[in-house]
Amino acid sequence: MKTIFKIMTVLLGFIVMSSCTTQNIEKFAAVESLLQKGEFTFVAERANPTNPEVVKIMASIPGTNSSKMLNLDFGYTIEIRTDELEVTLPYFGKMYTENIEPDKKIYQIIAEDFATKDFTINKKDGKKGSTVFNIVANDQQNIKKMNMEVFKNGKAHVWVDSNDKQSISYDGYITTNLITKK
């Protein structure tokens, strides 16, 4: 009876382990497919400002925790398509110049929001099996470049280098584009 119990326990362990491995292989294959296709959406889950003063200011607000404030709600994305790049990301940091939209006369200091069809993406292999995308929006005067490092498990890290603001980075994941724009 003890022998049957041991055999069943070992067999159950193998089944559980093989199912986990199969799920990881399928997830890695899906991520690799998105990267090969070159069309995907980065979903930001957390913002990482480079200025320690910003974090201190957030921590000084009564009843808040600065680390929780930097966790982002769903909807902050970088959507990459073959013919369009759409960026909707929040910004936390110091600006060096005012950024006013001339037609609306409003300040755009808390977000990196733009869509462009004039952009270039260079893809290269990163460390430990990751893929790095160097993105340049040619018609955006305030954004120098964006770099996105995507790991095999779908997690990604993006850092944005601006001409008029301190740089900022974001952590998140990639997924398929939800709606095809026409």
C-alpha positions, 0 to 999 in steps of 0.5 A, spaced: 500 500 500 505 504 501 508 503 495 502 505 491 502 511 495 509 513 493 508 511 486 502 515 485 505 521 489 511 521 484 506 520 478 502 526 480 508 530 481 511 529 474 504 531 471 504 538 475 511 539 473 510 538 466 503 542 465 507 548 468 513 547 463 508 546 457 505 553 460 511 557 460 513 554 453 507 556 450 507 563 453 515 564 451 512 562 444 507 567 444 512 573 446 516 570 441 511 571 436 509 578 438 516 580 437 517 577 430 511 580 428 513 587 430 506 589 432 504 589 440 502 593 446 506 595 452 502 596 458 505 600 463 504 598 470 509 602 474 513 609 473 520 610 475 522 617 475 529 618 476 529 624 480 529 623 487 526 629 489 519 627 486 519 621 490 520 625 496 515 630 494 510 624 493 512 621 500 511 627 503 503 627 501 499 625 508 496 619 508 500 616 501 505 612 500 510 614 494 511 607 492 504 606 491 503 612 487 507 610 482 503 603 481 499 605 474 492 604 473 491 600 466 491 604 460 498 607 460 501 604 453 505 604 447 502 601 441 506 599 436 504 597 429 507 597 422 505 604 420 503 607 427 506 609 434 501 611 439 504 613 446 500 614 452 504 615 458 504 619 465 510 623 467 513 624 473 519 629 474 522 635 472 521 639 466 527 644 463 522 648 459 515 649 458 511 645 453 505 648 451 500 646 445 500 652 441 493 651 438 490 649 445 494 653 449 494 648 455 500 645 459 502 638 457 507 637 463 504 630 466 504 626 460 508 623 454 502 623 449 503 623 442 501 618 435 506 618 429 507 615 423 514 618 422 518 613 426 524 608 426 525 602 430 531 598 431 531 591 434 537 588 437 538 582 441 539 584 449 542 580 455 540 574 457 535 572 451 531 579 451 530 583 445 531 591 445 527 596 441 530 603 440 524 607 438 525 614 435 519 618 433 522 623 428 517 628 428 517 629 436 521 635 438 521 633 445 522 626 445 529 624 443 528 616 444 525 611 447 528 604 449 524 598 450 527 591 453 522 585 452 524 579 456 522 572 454 516 572 459 513 578 456 515 583 462 518 589 459 522 595 461 521 602 457 525 608 458 524 615 455 529 620 454 527 627 453 530 634 450 526 638 455 525 633 461 528 628 466 528 621 463 523 616 466 522 609 466 516 604 466 515 597 468 510 593 465 508 587 460 507 586 452 500 584 449 497 583 443 494 590 440 487 590 441 483 594 436 486 594 429 485 602 426 484 603 419 
